[in-house]
Amino acid sequence: MNILALDLGTQTGLCFNQGEDSIVHGNWTLATKKEVSIIHRDHADRELDPRIPRFFQRLSGLVAVAPVAIRQSPLIHHIIFEDVEFASTLRQCQLWSSYRTVVWMVAHLHNIKCSCVPVKTLKKFATGSGHAEKDDMRRALERRKTFKHRVPNLTEDEVDATFLWIWAKNYLEHKVIE
């Protein structure tokens, strides 16, 4: 099963596999800090926040690399993302909702299964504590022999996406990934 794991945000971390041996990590910058300031200043997030169509284009492009009729099997079978259940501002809540909607719509359009994992569940799975910090997540990934050599080059968002991917492999496929 090919799984795409997403840590949603302005810096969206991703991790996916293509077959059993190829694991890809990435990070999509959907807006720079300067752009975010301009978006807020101009109230562009009240109309159509430019991060949302950028995310839609990138996600659509990734899952639809070639028409299904051409491919032997789908590039992505399942999309999983971190279910952020909190927001400190209304603006943040609306942005998260928009990201989630994009994931659901792209999954629906391409007939891909979609799931989410609560933040505390992911942290507990990764570190043993639902209150783990970013450094704890990184250290926990360094302890996994499959990913140890990759960790120094991964962003915080890619580390989270990688744990989402590992969680999905363990719980959706019942495979233990070390």
N, C-alpha and C positions, 0 to 999 in steps of 0.2 A: 504494500500500500504506500503510495506517495502522499506524504503529509506536508502541508504548508502551515507553519506556525508563525503567528504575527504578534509582535508586541506593539500595539497601536499607539500612535502619537505623532507629533510633528516630526520626530525622528523615529520612524517605524523600523523596528528590528524584525528580521525575518530569518527563518531557517527552514529548508526543505530538502527532501531527498528525491533523487531521480534513480529509482531502482534501489537495490540493497546497499551498494557501496559508495554512492556519490551523495555527499551531504554538502549543501551550499548554504553559506551564511551571507547576510547582506544587511544593508541599512539604507532606507530611503529617506532623504531629507526633503520633506514636503514644503518647508519654508525656512528661510534663514531667520535669525533673531531680528534683524532689521526689518524683514518682511512682516514678521509677526507684529512688530511695533506699528508698522504702517497699517496693517489689517485692522488692528484695534483702534488706532487713531481715526481712521476713515470709516469705522464701523462696517467694514466689508464683511465681517463675520455675521452681520445682521442681514446680509443679502445672500451672497454665496461666497463663503470662505474659500479662497483659492486652493487651500490644502485639500479640500474634498474632491474636486475634479482631478487634481494631480494624483491623489491616492487611487481614485477610480481608474484612471488611465494606466497606472503602473500595475495595479492588481489585475485588471482585465488583460493587460498585455502579457503578464506572467502566466496566467492560467489558460490563455488562448493562443499559445505560441504557434500552433497549427490547427486547422479545423479538425474536429473529432474524427471525421471520415478518413482523414489522411493518417492519423496516428494509430498505432497498434493498440494503445491503451491511453487513457487520459494522463496528462502530465501531472495533475493533482487530483487525488481521490477524496481528500478530506482537508478542510481548513479549520484550524484551531486558533483561538486568540484568548488573550488574558481578559477576564471579565472584571473590569474595574468597577467596583460597587460603591465608589465614593467620589465626590468632587467638592472642591473648596469654593467654586464659584458657579453661577448659572452659565456663564460663557464656557467654562470647562465641561460642564455637564452636556451642553448642546454639541460641543465639538466631539466628545466621546460618542454621543448618540449618532452623530453623522458618520463617524468612522465605522461604527458597528453596522449601520444601515448599508454602507457601501459593501462591507464584507458579505452581509446576508444577500444583497441583490446580485453581486457577482457570483456567489455560490449558487444562487437560484438560477441565474441565466445560463450557467454552465453545468447544471445538474451535479453539483459537488456537495457532499455532506459538510455540515458546519457545526462546530461545537465551541463552547467557551469554558474556561477554567477560572474559578475565583482566585484572586490574588493570594489570599491566605493559603488556599489549598496548594497552589503552585509553590509558594515559599516553603511550606511544610514538607512537600514532596522533595524539594531540592535540598533543603538544609536540616529538616527536622523541626524547624520553628516557623510558625505562621507570621512571625514578626521580624523575619530576617531582613537585613539591609543589603544594599547593592554589593558591598564587598564580601558579604557572607555568600551571596549567590555565586560570585566569581570564584571564590575559594572552593565552593562545593563542586563547581564544574571542573576546576583544576584537578580535583581528586578522582574524576572519572577518566579512566585510561583512554577511552575512545576520543575524548575531546581535549585532553591535557595539552597537547602541542598547539592547539588552535587558540586557546584562551587569551594569551597575551595580545593577540591582534583583534579581539572582538570588543565591540562597544558594549555598554551596559544593556542596551536594547537588544543586541544580538545574543547576549548571555541569557536574557529572559526568554527570547524566542527559542533559543536552543533547549532550555528546560521545558518549554511548552511542547516542543517537538519530542523530547525524550518522554515526557508525561504521556503524550498521545501514543507513542510507540508502545509504551508499557501498558496503558489502559485500553487502547483501542485494538491493538494487535496482540496484547499479552506477551510481549517480548521484553526481556530485561536488558536494558542498555546500560553498560558500565561506563 
